[in-house]
Amino acid sequence: TGNVGIGGNATVGGTFGATGLATLSGGLSVTSGATSVQSLTAASAMRASSSLDVSGAASLASTLMVSGGTSLQSTLVVSGAATLGGGASVAGATTLGSTLSVAGATTVSDTLSA
């Protein structure tokens, strides 16, 4: 529980969770299990082999790849491309620096900028 700060890249073989802010100066790769955080900031690529659930905002300086569903209770900002294998639900605005690819249903409650 609490905040998680990682100075480089992180690879997690199981579920990754933080009740506070997750800040990574590198990237995050979760090879199995769900990813659940309150708020997520990553300076490099974010990969989740299962679902991604962020109860706050997500800000990613590179690409986002999620094999399962993506649920964000606030805003999503991705400087690169976002590829989502399941549906996507974003309660706030979504801003993408490149392409958005979603295999399932997509719900954005606010604006979508790409």
C-alpha positions in Angstrom: 0.0 0.0 0.0 1.1 3.6 -0.4 3.0 5.2 -3.2 5.4 3.3 -5.5 8.4 5.1 -7.2 10.7 3.2 -9.5 13.8 4.9 -10.9 14.1 2.6 -14.0 12.1 0.0 -15.8 9.9 -2.4 -13.9 8.8 -5.9 -14.9 6.2 -7.6 -12.7 5.4 -11.3 -13.2 2.1 -11.1 -11.3 -0.4 -8.5 -10.3 0.8 -4.9 -9.8 -1.1 -2.8 -7.4 -0.6 0.5 -5.5 -3.2 2.3 -3.3 -1.3 5.5 -3.9 0.6 7.1 -6.8 2.7 4.9 -9.1 5.6 6.9 -10.6 8.1 5.2 -13.0 11.0 7.1 -14.6 11.2 4.1 -16.9 8.5 1.8 -18.2 6.2 -0.8 -16.6 5.6 -4.3 -18.0 3.1 -6.5 -16.1 3.5 -10.0 -17.7 0.5 -11.6 -15.9 -2.3 -10.5 -13.6 -4.1 -7.2 -13.3 -2.7 -3.8 -12.9 -4.5 -1.6 -10.4 -3.3 1.8 -9.2 -4.7 5.1 -7.9 -2.7 7.2 -10.2 -0.1 6.3 -12.9 2.8 8.3 -14.4 5.3 6.5 -16.6 8.2 8.0 -18.6 8.3 5.1 -21.0 6.1 2.3 -22.4 3.3 0.8 -20.2 2.4 -2.9 -21.0 -0.3 -4.8 -19.2 -1.0 -8.4 -20.2 -4.3 -8.4 -18.4 -6.5 -5.4 -17.4 -5.5 -1.9 -16.3 -7.6 -0.1 -13.7 -6.6 3.4 -12.6 -8.9 5.2 -10.1 -7.2 8.6 -10.9 -5.4 10.0 -13.8 -2.9 8.2 -16.1 -0.1 10.1 -17.8 2.2 8.2 -20.1 5.2 9.7 -21.9 5.4 6.9 -24.4 3.0 4.1 -25.6 0.2 2.2 -23.8 -0.5 -1.5 -24.6 -3.2 -3.4 -22.6 -4.3 -6.9 -23.6 -7.5 -6.7 -21.5 -9.9 -4.0 -20.5 -8.9 -0.5 -19.5 -10.8 1.5 -16.9 -9.8 5.1 -15.9 -11.8 7.1 -13.5 -10.1 10.4 -14.5 -8.1 11.5 -17.5 -5.8 9.6 -19.9 -2.8 11.2 -21.5 -0.6 9.2 -23.8 2.2 10.9 -25.8 2.5 7.9 -28.2 0.1 5.3 -29.5 -2.5 3.4 -27.3 -3.4 -0.2 -28.2 -6.1 -1.8 -26.1 -7.1 -5.4 -26.6 -10.4 -5.1 -24.6 -12.8 -2.3 -24.2 -11.9 1.1 -22.8 -13.8 3.2 -20.4 -12.4 6.7 -19.5 -14.4 9.0 -17.2 -12.5 12.1 -18.1 -10.8 13.5 -21.2 -8.5 11.4 -23.4 -5.5 12.9 -25.2 -3.3 10.8 -27.5 -0.2 11.9 -29.3 -0.5 9.2 -31.9 -3.0 6.4 -32.9 -5.7 4.8 -30.8 -6.6 1.1 -31.4 -9.3 -0.6 -29.3 -10.6 -4.1 -30.0 -13.8 -3.7 -27.9 -16.3 -1.0 -27.0 -14.9 2.5 -26.1 -16.6 5.0 -23.8 -15.1 8.4 -23.2 -17.2 10.6 -20.9 -15.4 13.8 -21.9 -13.4 14.9 -25.0 -11.2 12.7 -27.2 -8.2 14.3 -28.8 -5.9 12.4 -31.0 
